[in-house]
Structures are given as C-alpha cells and as structure tokens.
Amino acid sequence: MRIGLFATCLGDTLFPEAVKSTAVLLARLGHEVVFPPGQTCCGQMHVNTGYQREPLPLVRNFADQFGDASIDAVVMPSGSCAGSVRHQHEIIAERYGDAPLRAGVARVKAKTYELSELLVDVLGVTDVGAYFPHRVTYHPTCHSLRMLRVGDKPLRLLRAVEGIDLVELPEADSCCGFGGTFAVKNAETSSAMLQDKMRNVLATKAAVCTAGDSSCLMHIGGGLHRIKAGTQTLHLAQILGSTRNAPYALTEAAR
C-alpha cells in the first residue's frame, strides 16, 4: 500500500521518534510511506477549546494534502488526531465549509487510521517482527478507547512482540488527566487524576509505560520524571519498531 503519514503537532515538535518509528515499521512491512510536506495541524486543539470556525483552513489543508487518490490510507501515531480527522473535520466542513470541502473531508475520513487500527484491521497483521525484552504496561488513551474504539488491537500487537513481559495496568481505562487544555484549565483535578494513573503504573513494576498518544505519555512521563520513578514512557510505534537487529535502548534508570 501507499500510506500517507501525518506527523501531528506533538510528533513534529516534541516526539519525532514516534513518527520516525511509524515510518520505519510500515516500510519494514513492505509498504510505501509518503509524507506530504504541506501538512499542518489537524485543528483538534482549536475545536476542543471552542473555536470551531477558526480551524477551517487547517481542515481544508488536511483534505488537500491527503486527498490524493494515489494515497491508499492515512496513518498517524495518535488516537486523538485520528479522532479529530474522523469526527471533528466532518462537523467543521458541514457547518462552515462548502461542497468541495465536504466531499474532500469525506474521502480522507474513509481512509484515515490510528496506527494499531491500520496494522490490525487494514494490513491484517499482529506480529510485526518486533523485539522488546522489557517489562511493559499499556495505557489505553481516551480518544482511542472511547472515540475510535480500537479495543484490544494495541494489546494484540504488544502480545506478539518477542521477549516482552506485558503486564496489565490496574484501572487501565481511567483517564490520565491530560485532556489537552483540560490539564491547564483544571490543573488540580488533572494532577489528582495523574497521581492515580502514576500509582497504577508503578504498581506494575514495569520498566516502560506505553500508549498510542504522545500527549498522554508526555503527561504521565512528566509526572514519573518529577518523582524520579525510573519508569520510562514510550510510544507504541517505538516498541513495534524495535527489532533484534535494531533494538530500542532504554535509559539505565528504566532497565
């Protein structure tokens, strides 16, 4: 397949390794990965904060960048951005767009996937040839769990990783407390939710907490770093991208 890769804002600015790992993984599986250079923010942060008309140019640009018929599928290492493209873009186009935009959004929506969805549902693989000999726990992020409903797809991929010691996260479906601007506007509530999530992560004694969204990993990882827990956060794509020939090296504190 010819797969268009959307980096996302956080991936572009703070977590490029998750984006690179996604590209390396898909190429390893035999697919052509293309990166439309004119891609920008998907507009999720604007819509979530209540600015619905303002991201219209971003929605139009996304449809233009990834609407090429030669791109068979669009993937992103983010459940929240995939949720935005699949749900919010249609709302914005219907309310503020024109007929060409609505048609373009519909075309792109139909072929847009979060990474685990693409691998399991579209490409039909769970064993991607990964090697990661470490104790890992998985946090299912809210958008992937509740909006995209990816279910156990990330866990199926992780269970097939050679050498992994995958342990269940207590109260896994509880929000980590990030929620974009929620963490800023409701800092005390967000911090309390983070404390609960950190306690459950640490109870697993895992070296790594993984998820499909860099935003949640940033929140959880920041909290763990502040208390010098030694537990590392790592995007799902980076674990799946790790192989015997090119293994991911954990920091000393996380081993």
ZALUMDREN-130582 format. One record per residue: x, y, z of N, C-alpha, C in turn; residue in three letters. Coordinates in Angstrom, 2 decimals. Layout:
       npx       npy       npz      capx      capy      capz       cpx       cpy       cpz   rest
         X         Y         Z         X         Y         Z         X         Y         Z    ALA
...
//
This chain:
       npx       npy       npz      capx      capy      capz       cpx       cpy       cpz   rest
      0.83     -1.21      0.00      0.00      0.00      0.00      0.86      1.26      0.00    MET
      0.27      2.33     -0.47      0.92      3.64     -0.41      0.24      4.40      0.74    ARG
      0.99      4.66      1.80      0.42      5.17      3.04      0.92      6.58      3.34    ILE
     -0.01      7.51      3.51      0.34      8.87      3.88      0.52      8.98      5.38    GLY
      1.62      9.56      5.80      1.93      9.68      7.23      1.70     11.11      7.70    LEU
      0.86     11.25      8.71      0.59     12.54      9.33      1.36     12.59     10.64    PHE
      2.23     13.60     10.80      3.15     13.63     11.95      2.48     14.08     13.24    ALA
      1.45     14.93     13.17      0.80     15.59     14.30      1.72     16.68     14.86    THR
      1.14     17.64     15.56      1.92     18.75     16.11      2.93     18.28     17.15    CYS
      2.46     17.44     18.10      3.37     16.97     19.14      4.47     16.09     18.56    LEU
      4.11     15.28     17.57      5.11     14.44     16.94      6.17     15.27     16.24    GLY
      5.73     16.31     15.57      6.65     17.17     14.82      7.59     17.94     15.74    ASP
      7.04     18.46     16.84      7.83     19.37     17.68      8.51     18.71     18.87    THR
      7.90     17.66     19.44      8.42     17.10     20.69      8.76     15.61     20.63    LEU
      8.03     14.86     19.82      8.23     13.40     19.81      8.44     12.86     18.40    PHE
      9.46     13.35     17.70      9.68     12.90     16.31     10.01     11.42     16.20    PRO
     10.55     10.83     17.26     10.92      9.41     17.18      9.70      8.52     17.00    GLU
      8.56      8.94     17.55      7.33      8.15     17.36      6.90      8.18     15.90    ALA
      7.09      9.33     15.26      6.74      9.47     13.84      7.72      8.65     12.98    VAL
      9.00      8.79     13.28     10.01      8.03     12.53      9.79      6.53     12.67    LYS
      9.48      6.08     13.88      9.27      4.65     14.12      8.07      4.14     13.33    SER
      7.03      4.97     13.21      5.87      4.59     12.41      6.27      4.37     10.96    THR
      7.08      5.28     10.42      7.52      5.17      9.03      8.42      3.94      8.84    ALA
      9.34      3.74      9.75     10.27      2.60      9.66      9.50      1.28      9.74    VAL
      8.54      1.21     10.64      7.75     -0.01     10.82      6.97     -0.35      9.56    LEU
      6.29      0.64      9.00      5.47      0.38      7.81      6.34      0.02      6.60    LEU
      7.48      0.67      6.49      8.41      0.33      5.40      8.94     -1.08      5.57    ALA
      9.21     -1.48      6.81      9.69     -2.83      7.10      8.66     -3.88      6.70    ARG
      7.40     -3.50      6.79      6.31     -4.42      6.43      6.03     -4.41      4.92    LEU
      6.81     -3.62      4.18      6.72     -3.66      2.73      5.85     -2.61      2.08    GLY
      5.52     -1.54      2.82      4.64     -0.52      2.29      5.41      0.76      1.97    HIS
      4.89      1.52      1.04      5.48      2.80      0.68      4.89      3.89      1.58    GLU
      5.76      4.61      2.26      5.30      5.67      3.16      5.61      7.02      2.53    VAL
      4.59      7.86      2.40      4.77      9.19      1.83      4.43     10.24      2.89    VAL
      5.14     11.36      2.83      4.97     12.42      3.81      4.66     13.72      3.09    PHE
      3.38     14.05      2.93      3.03     15.32      2.26      3.66     16.50      2.99    PRO
      4.54     17.24      2.36      5.31     18.28      3.05      4.49     19.49      3.48    PRO
      3.30     19.67      2.90      2.49     20.83      3.25      1.55     20.60      4.42    GLY
      1.66     19.46      5.08      0.76     19.15      6.19      1.00     20.09      7.36    GLN
     -0.09     20.40      8.07     -0.03     21.27      9.25     -0.83     20.62     10.36    THR
     -1.17     21.40     11.38     -2.02     20.93     12.47     -3.38     20.48     11.93    CYS
     -3.98     19.46     12.55     -5.29     18.99     12.10     -6.42     19.87     12.62    CYS
     -6.13     20.74     13.59     -7.13     21.65     14.13     -7.82     21.17     15.39    GLY
     -7.40     20.01     15.88     -8.06     19.44     17.06     -8.07     20.39     18.26    GLN
     -6.93     21.01     18.53     -6.83     21.86     19.73     -7.77     23.06     19.65    MET
     -7.99     23.56     18.44     -8.90     24.69     18.27    -10.33     24.27     18.57    HIS
    -10.74     23.15     17.98    -12.12     22.68     18.16    -12.38     22.34     19.62    VAL
    -11.44     21.66     20.25    -11.62     21.25     21.65    -11.72     22.43     22.59    ASN
    -11.15     23.56     22.18    -11.17     24.75     23.03    -12.35     25.65     22.70    THR
    -13.15     25.26     21.70    -14.36     26.01     21.41    -14.29     26.89     20.17    GLY
    -13.15     26.90     19.49    -13.00     27.71     18.28    -13.27     26.83     17.06    TYR
    -14.49     26.82     16.58    -14.86     25.89     15.53    -14.69     26.45     14.12    GLN
    -14.90     27.72     13.94    -14.73     28.29     12.61    -13.25     28.49     12.26    ARG
    -12.45     28.82     13.26    -11.04     29.16     13.02    -10.22     28.04     12.37    GLU
    -10.43     26.77     12.69     -9.60     25.73     12.05    -10.04     25.33     10.65    PRO
    -11.01     26.02     10.07    -11.48     25.67      8.73    -10.33     25.58      7.71    LEU
     -9.38     26.56      7.68     -8.26     26.43      6.74     -7.40     25.19      7.00    PRO
     -7.28     24.78      8.28     -6.50     23.60      8.61     -7.19     22.34      8.12    LEU
     -8.50     22.29      8.27     -9.28     21.14      7.80     -9.18     21.04      6.27    VAL
     -9.27     22.19      5.60     -9.17     22.21      4.14     -7.78     21.74      3.69    ARG
     -6.76     22.21      4.39     -5.40     21.82      4.03     -5.18     20.32      4.22    ASN
     -5.72     19.78      5.30     -5.57     18.33      5.54     -6.21     17.54      4.42    PHE
     -7.42     17.95      4.03     -8.11     17.25      2.94     -7.33     17.37      1.63    ALA
     -6.71     18.51      1.40     -5.92     18.71      0.18     -4.64     17.87      0.20    ASP
     -3.96     17.86      1.34     -2.68     17.16      1.45     -2.82     15.65      1.34    GLN
     -3.89     15.11      1.91     -4.02     13.65      1.97     -5.13     13.10      1.07    PHE
     -5.76     13.99      0.29     -6.86     13.54     -0.57     -6.43     12.92     -1.87    GLY
     -5.13     12.94     -2.18     -4.62     12.35     -3.41     -5.07     10.89     -3.52    ASP
     -5.67     10.54     -4.64     -6.19      9.19     -4.84     -5.10      8.13     -4.81    ALA
     -3.84      8.53     -5.03     -2.75      7.56     -5.01     -2.38      7.14     -3.59    SER
     -2.86      7.89     -2.59     -2.64      7.52     -1.18     -3.76      6.59     -0.75    ILE
     -3.41      5.34     -0.48     -4.42      4.33     -0.15     -4.96      4.47      1.27    ASP
     -4.10      4.92      2.19     -4.51      5.06      3.59     -3.70      6.18      4.22    ALA
     -4.26      6.77      5.26     -3.57      7.81      6.03     -3.42      7.30      7.45    VAL
     -2.22      7.41      8.00     -1.98      6.91      9.36     -1.34      7.99     10.20    VAL
     -1.58      7.93     11.50     -0.95      8.86     12.44     -0.74      8.15     13.76    MET
      0.39      8.42     14.43      0.64      7.80     15.74     -0.08      8.56     16.84    PRO
     -1.40      8.71     16.69     -2.19      9.49     17.64     -3.67      9.16     17.51    SER
     -4.24      8.61     18.58     -5.67      8.34     18.57     -6.49      9.62     18.59    GLY
     -5.98     10.65     19.26     -6.75     11.89     19.36     -6.81     12.62     18.01    SER
     -5.70     12.65     17.28     -5.71     13.31     15.97     -6.52     12.50     14.95    CYS
     -6.43     11.18     15.04     -7.25     10.34     14.16     -8.73     10.57     14.46    ALA
     -9.05     10.72     15.74    -10.42     11.01     16.12    -10.89     12.35     15.59    GLY
     -9.99     13.33     15.60    -10.33     14.65     15.08    -10.64     14.59     13.59    SER
     -9.79     13.91     12.84     -9.99     13.80     11.40    -11.27     13.04     11.07    VAL
    -11.54     11.99     11.82    -12.69     11.15     11.52    -14.02     11.71     12.02    ARG
    -13.98     12.60     13.00    -15.22     13.10     13.58    -15.34     14.63     13.50    HIS
    -14.34     15.35     13.97    -14.45     16.80     14.02    -14.40     17.45     12.65    GLN
    -13.59     16.92     11.74    -13.47     17.54     10.42    -14.81     17.57      9.69    HIS
    -15.55     16.52      9.83    -16.86     16.46      9.17    -17.80     17.53      9.74    GLU
    -17.75     17.73     11.05    -18.60     18.74     11.69    -18.24     20.13     11.20    ILE
    -16.94     20.43     11.15    -16.48     21.75     10.69    -16.86     21.98      9.24    ILE
    -16.66     20.97      8.41    -16.97     21.10      6.98    -18.47     21.31      6.76    ALA
    -19.29     20.62      7.52    -20.75     20.76      7.37    -21.21     22.15      7.81    GLU
    -20.63     22.67      8.88    -21.09     23.94      9.44    -20.54     25.15      8.70    ARG
    -19.28     25.07      8.29    -18.62     26.28      7.77    -18.01     26.12      6.39    TYR
    -18.01     24.90      5.86    -17.36     24.66      4.58    -18.29     24.72      3.39    GLY
    -17.74     24.34      2.24    -18.50     24.29      1.01    -18.58     22.85      0.52    ASP
    -19.28     22.64     -0.58    -19.49     21.28     -1.10    -18.17     20.57     -1.43    ALA
    -17.19     21.23     -2.10    -15.92     20.55     -2.37    -15.19     20.12     -1.09    PRO
    -15.24     20.98     -0.06    -14.58     20.62      1.18    -15.27     19.42      1.83    LEU
    -16.58     19.42      1.85    -17.31     18.31      2.45    -16.97     17.00      1.74    ARG
    -16.86     17.06      0.43    -16.51     15.85     -0.33    -15.08     15.41     -0.03    ALA
    -14.18     16.37      0.06    -12.78     16.05      0.35    -12.59     15.47      1.73    GLY
    -13.29     16.05      2.70    -13.21     15.54      4.08    -13.75     14.11      4.15    VAL
    -14.84     13.85      3.45    -15.42     12.50      3.46    -14.45     11.48      2.86    ALA
    -13.75     11.88      1.77    -12.80     10.95      1.13    -11.66     10.61      2.08    ARG
    -11.11     11.63      2.74     -9.96     11.39      3.62    -10.39     10.66      4.89    VAL
    -11.54     11.02      5.42    -12.05     10.35      6.62    -12.12      8.84      6.42    LYS
    -12.57      8.42      5.26    -12.78      6.99      4.98    -11.49      6.18      4.97    ALA
    -10.34      6.86      4.82     -9.08      6.11      4.74     -8.09      6.51      5.83    LYS
     -8.57      7.13      6.89     -7.71      7.58      7.97     -7.76      6.62      9.16    THR
     -6.58      6.27      9.69     -6.50      5.31     10.77     -5.44      5.69     11.81    TYR
     -5.70      5.34     13.02     -4.68      5.32     14.07     -3.80      4.10     13.80    GLU
     -2.57      4.10     14.28     -1.60      3.08     13.90     -2.08      1.65     14.14    LEU
     -2.59      1.35     15.33     -3.00     -0.03     15.62     -4.16     -0.46     14.74    SER
     -5.06      0.46     14.42     -6.17      0.15     13.50     -5.64     -0.23     12.13    GLU
     -4.70      0.56     11.63     -4.15      0.30     10.31     -3.49     -1.08     10.27    LEU
     -2.68     -1.36     11.27     -1.94     -2.63     11.28     -2.88     -3.83     11.35    LEU
     -3.81     -3.80     12.28     -4.66     -4.96     12.53     -5.82     -5.05     11.54    VAL
     -6.55     -3.97     11.36     -7.77     -4.01     10.55     -7.52     -3.92      9.05    ASP
     -6.52     -3.12      8.65     -6.29     -2.89      7.22     -5.19     -3.80      6.68    VAL
     -4.06     -3.82      7.37     -2.94     -4.63      6.87     -3.02     -6.09      7.33    LEU
     -3.86     -6.36      8.32     -4.10     -7.74      8.75     -2.94     -8.40      9.47    GLY
     -2.16     -7.62     10.23     -1.03     -8.19     10.95     -1.12     -7.85     12.45    VAL
     -0.65     -8.77     13.26     -0.45     -8.50     14.68      1.01     -8.72     15.08    THR
      1.66     -9.67     14.41      3.08     -9.90     14.65      3.87     -9.11     13.60    ASP
      4.48     -8.00     14.03      5.19     -7.14     13.08      6.70     -7.39     13.11    VAL
      7.11     -8.46     13.79      8.53     -8.79     13.85      9.30     -7.96     14.85    GLY
      8.62     -7.46     15.88      9.27     -6.61     16.87      9.95     -7.44     17.96    ALA
     10.94     -6.83     18.58     11.70     -7.44     19.68     11.90     -6.38     20.75    TYR
     11.40     -6.65     21.97     11.50     -5.67     23.05     11.50     -6.42     24.38    PHE
     12.67     -6.84     24.85     12.77     -7.71     26.03     12.69     -6.94     27.35    PRO
     11.56     -6.30     27.59     11.40     -5.49     28.80      9.98     -5.66     29.34    HIS
      9.81     -5.29     30.61      8.50     -5.33     31.27      7.74     -4.06     30.88    ARG
      6.54     -4.25     30.30      5.78     -3.14     29.72      4.34     -3.18     30.21    VAL
      3.77     -2.01     30.46      2.34     -1.90     30.70      1.75     -0.91     29.71    THR
      0.48     -1.11     29.37     -0.16     -0.32     28.31     -1.30      0.53     28.87    TYR
     -1.26      1.84     28.56     -2.33      2.77     28.92     -3.18      3.06     27.70    HIS
     -4.47      2.65     27.70     -5.35      2.96     26.57     -5.86      4.39     26.68    PRO
     -5.50      5.22     25.73     -5.85      6.64     25.81     -7.34      6.84     25.52    THR
     -7.88      7.94     26.03     -9.32      8.17     25.97     -9.87      8.20     24.55    CYS
     -9.22      8.94     23.66     -9.74      9.04     22.29     -9.69      7.69     21.57    HIS
     -8.62      6.94     21.77     -8.52      5.64     21.10     -9.54      4.66     21.68    SER
     -9.76      4.76     22.99    -10.65      3.83     23.66    -12.12      4.17     23.42    LEU
    -12.46      5.46     23.55    -13.86      5.87     23.56    -14.37      6.45     22.24    ARG
    -13.50      7.08     21.47    -13.93      7.66     20.20    -13.67      6.72     19.03    MET
    -12.45      6.22     18.93    -12.12      5.31     17.84    -12.52      3.87     18.12    LEU
    -12.60      3.54     19.42    -12.95      2.18     19.85    -11.99      1.13     19.26    ARG
    -10.71      1.37     19.47     -9.70      0.43     18.95     -9.69     -0.89     19.73    VAL
    -10.31     -0.89     20.90    -10.40     -2.13     21.66     -9.05     -2.68     22.06    GLY
     -8.85     -3.97     21.82     -7.60     -4.62     22.25     -6.56     -4.69     21.15    ASP
     -6.74     -3.95     20.08     -5.77     -4.02     18.96     -4.34     -3.70     19.41    LYS
     -4.11     -2.63     20.19     -2.74     -2.38     20.64     -2.19     -3.52     21.49    PRO
     -3.03     -4.11     22.32     -2.59     -5.22     23.16     -2.27     -6.46     22.32    LEU
     -3.04     -6.69     21.29     -2.75     -7.83     20.41     -1.40     -7.65     19.74    ARG
     -1.08     -6.44     19.35      0.22     -6.15     18.74      1.34     -6.33     19.76    LEU
      1.12     -5.86     20.97      2.15     -5.97     22.01      2.38     -7.42     22.43    LEU
      1.31     -8.19     22.51      1.46     -9.60     22.92      2.30    -10.39     21.94    ARG
      2.34     -9.95     20.69      3.11    -10.66     19.66      4.57    -10.24     19.61    ALA
      4.96     -9.25     20.43      6.34     -8.77     20.43      7.25     -9.79     21.12    VAL
      8.32    -10.16     20.46      9.25    -11.14     21.02      9.94    -10.58     22.26    GLU
      9.98    -11.38     23.32     10.74    -11.03     24.52     10.01    -10.14     25.51    GLY
      8.86     -9.60     25.15      8.18     -8.63     26.01      7.55     -9.31     27.22    ILE
      7.54     -8.61     28.33      6.82     -9.05     29.53      5.69     -8.04     29.73    ASP
      4.54     -8.34     29.16      3.42     -7.40     29.16      2.55     -7.62     30.38    LEU
      2.40     -6.59     31.20      1.62     -6.70     32.43      0.42     -5.76     32.37    VAL
     -0.70     -6.22     32.92     -1.93     -5.45     32.87     -1.85     -4.23     33.79    GLU
     -2.35     -3.12     33.32     -2.38     -1.88     34.09     -3.67     -1.82     34.90    LEU
     -3.60     -1.71     36.22     -4.83     -1.57     37.02     -5.61     -0.32     36.61    PRO
     -6.92     -0.42     36.59     -7.80      0.70     36.23     -7.34      1.33     34.92    GLU
     -7.03      0.47     33.97     -6.42      0.93     32.71     -7.29      1.94     31.97    ALA
     -8.61      1.78     32.03     -9.48      2.65     31.24     -9.76      4.00     31.89    ASP
     -9.12      4.28     33.02     -9.26      5.59     33.65     -8.39      6.61     32.93    SER
     -8.92      7.83     32.73     -8.18      8.90     32.07     -6.94      9.27     32.87    CYS
     -5.87      9.65     32.17     -4.64     10.06     32.84     -4.71     11.50     33.35    CYS
     -5.72     12.25     32.89     -5.89     13.62     33.36     -5.35     14.68     32.44    GLY
     -4.82     14.31     31.29     -4.25     15.33     30.41     -5.35     16.13     29.72    PHE
     -5.97     15.55     28.70     -7.10     16.19     28.05     -6.80     17.54     27.41    GLY
     -5.59     17.74     26.91     -5.24     19.00     26.25     -5.31     20.17     27.22    GLY
     -6.13     21.17     26.88     -6.22     22.35     27.75     -6.91     22.05     29.07    THR
     -7.52     20.88     29.20     -8.12     20.50     30.49     -7.08     20.53     31.59    PHE
     -5.86     20.05     31.26     -4.79     20.00     32.26     -4.35     21.39     32.71    ALA
     -4.60     22.40     31.86     -4.26     23.78     32.20     -5.41     24.45     32.94    VAL
     -6.61     24.28     32.41     -7.78     24.94     32.99     -8.24     24.30     34.29    LYS
     -7.97     23.03     34.45     -8.39     22.30     35.65     -7.19     21.56     36.24    ASN
     -6.17     22.34     36.57     -4.87     21.77     36.95     -4.96     20.85     38.16    ALA
     -5.73     21.24     39.17     -5.80     20.44     40.39     -6.47     19.08     40.12    GLU
     -7.56     19.12     39.37     -8.23     17.86     39.02     -7.34     16.99     38.15    THR
     -6.70     17.62     37.18     -5.79     16.90     36.30     -4.66     16.24     37.09    SER
     -4.09     16.96     38.04     -2.98     16.44     38.85     -3.44     15.26     39.70    SER
     -4.66     15.34     40.22     -5.18     14.23     41.03     -5.38     12.98     40.19    ALA
     -5.88     13.16     38.97     -6.05     12.03     38.06     -4.71     11.43     37.66    MET
     -3.72     12.31     37.47     -2.38     11.84     37.13     -1.79     11.02     38.27    LEU
     -1.99     11.45     39.50     -1.48     10.71     40.65     -2.04      9.29     40.68    GLN
     -3.33      9.16     40.38     -3.94      7.83     40.35     -3.31      6.98     39.25    ASP
     -3.12      7.58     38.09     -2.54      6.84     36.96     -1.11      6.43     37.27    LYS
     -0.34      7.32     37.84      1.05      7.01     38.18      1.13      5.88     39.21    MET
      0.25      5.93     40.19      0.24      4.88     41.21     -0.01      3.51     40.58    ARG
     -0.93      3.47     39.64     -1.23      2.20     38.97     -0.10      1.74     38.07    ASN
      0.54      2.69     37.38      1.69      2.34     36.54      2.81      1.75     37.40    VAL
      3.11      2.41     38.50      4.19      1.95     39.37      3.88      0.61     40.02    LEU
      2.59      0.32     40.24      2.20     -0.96     40.85      2.55     -2.15     39.95    ALA
      2.67     -1.90     38.65      3.01     -2.99     37.72      4.50     -3.32     37.74    THR
      5.30     -2.41     38.29      6.77     -2.55     38.28      7.31     -2.65     36.86    LYS
      6.62     -2.04     35.93      7.05     -2.07     34.53      8.20     -1.09     34.31    ALA
      9.08     -1.43     33.39     10.16     -0.53     33.01      9.63      0.54     32.06    ALA
      8.55      0.20     31.34      8.01      1.09     30.32      6.49      1.14     30.40    VAL
      5.95      2.35     30.31      4.51      2.55     30.11      4.34      3.03     28.67    CYS
      3.54      2.31     27.92      3.34      2.68     26.52      1.90      3.07     26.25    THR
      1.68      3.78     25.16      0.35      4.21     24.73      0.42      4.60     23.27    ALA
     -0.74      4.91     22.69     -0.77      5.31     21.29     -0.83      6.80     21.08    GLY
     -0.73      7.59     22.15     -0.77      9.04     22.05      0.40      9.67     22.81    ASP
      1.20     10.46     22.12      2.33     11.12     22.76      1.89     12.13     23.81    SER
      0.70     12.71     23.64      0.22     13.71     24.60      0.01     13.09     25.98    SER
     -0.62     11.94     26.03     -0.83     11.26     27.31      0.50     10.79     27.89    CYS
      1.39     10.30     27.03      2.70      9.86     27.51      3.51     11.04     28.04    LEU
      3.34     12.21     27.44      4.01     13.41     27.94      3.54     13.73     29.35    MET
      2.24     13.64     29.56      1.65     13.92     30.87      2.11     12.91     31.92    HIS
      1.96     11.63     31.60      2.35     10.57     32.53      3.86     10.59     32.74    ILE
      4.61     10.73     31.65      6.07     10.73     31.75      6.59     11.89     32.56    GLY
      5.95     13.06     32.40      6.36     14.22     33.19      6.20     13.97     34.67    GLY
      5.07     13.36     35.04      4.82     13.06     36.45      5.81     12.05     36.99    GLY
      6.09     11.00     36.23      7.04      9.98     36.68      8.46     10.54     36.78    LEU
      8.79     11.44     35.88     10.12     12.05     35.92     10.30     12.93     37.15    HIS
      9.23     13.65     37.50      9.32     14.55     38.66      9.59     13.80     39.96    ARG
      9.08     12.57     40.05      9.31     11.80     41.28     10.48     10.83     41.12    ILE
     11.20     10.96     39.99     12.37     10.12     39.72     12.03      8.63     39.83    LYS
     10.90      8.24     39.22     10.42      6.86     39.34     11.30      5.87     38.58    ALA
     11.93      6.32     37.51     12.75      5.41     36.72     11.97      4.69     35.63    GLY
     10.64      4.79     35.67      9.81      4.17     34.64      9.77      5.09     33.41    THR
     10.02      4.51     32.26     10.09      5.29     31.02      8.76      5.22     30.28    GLN
      8.38      6.29     29.59      7.21      6.26     28.71      7.70      6.19     27.27    THR
      7.00      5.38     26.48      7.46      5.12     25.12      6.24      4.86     24.23    LEU
      6.21      5.50     23.08      5.08      5.32     22.18      5.03      3.89     21.64    HIS
      3.82      3.41     21.43      3.62      2.07     20.88      4.43      1.84     19.61    LEU
      4.51      2.85     18.76      5.24      2.71     17.50      6.72      2.41     17.73    ALA
      7.28      2.95     18.80      8.70      2.73     19.07      8.96      1.31     19.55    GLN
      8.02      0.74     20.29      8.17     -0.66     20.69      8.02     -1.57     19.47    ILE
      7.01     -1.29     18.65      6.79     -2.12     17.46      7.90     -1.93     16.44    LEU
      8.57     -0.80     16.48      9.67     -0.55     15.55     10.99     -1.17     15.98    GLY
     11.06     -1.60     17.23     12.29     -2.20     17.76     12.44     -3.64     17.28    SER
     13.63     -4.01     16.80     13.89     -5.37     16.32     15.19     -5.90     16.92    THR
     15.45     -7.17     16.71     16.71     -7.75     17.19     17.91     -7.06     16.53    ARG
     17.78     -6.73     15.27     18.88     -6.08     14.55     19.02     -4.62     14.92    ASN
     17.92     -3.99     15.31     17.94     -2.57     15.68     17.06     -2.37     16.92    ALA
     17.54     -2.89     18.08     16.72     -2.82     19.29     16.68     -1.41     19.88    PRO
     15.56     -1.08     20.51     15.46      0.21     21.20     16.22      0.09     22.52    TYR
     17.05      1.09     22.82     17.85      1.07     24.05     17.18      1.92     25.11    ALA
     16.75      1.28     26.19     16.17      2.03     27.30     17.24      2.79     28.06    LEU
     16.83      3.85     28.75     17.75      4.54     29.64     18.11      3.62     30.79    THR
     19.24      3.85     31.42     19.68      3.00     32.52     18.66      2.92     33.64    GLU
     18.01      4.05     33.94     17.08      4.09     35.07     15.87      3.20     34.84    ALA
     15.52      2.96     33.57     14.31      2.19     33.27     14.55      0.70     33.15    ALA
     15.79      0.27     33.17     16.08     -1.15     32.96     15.81     -1.97     34.22    ARG
//
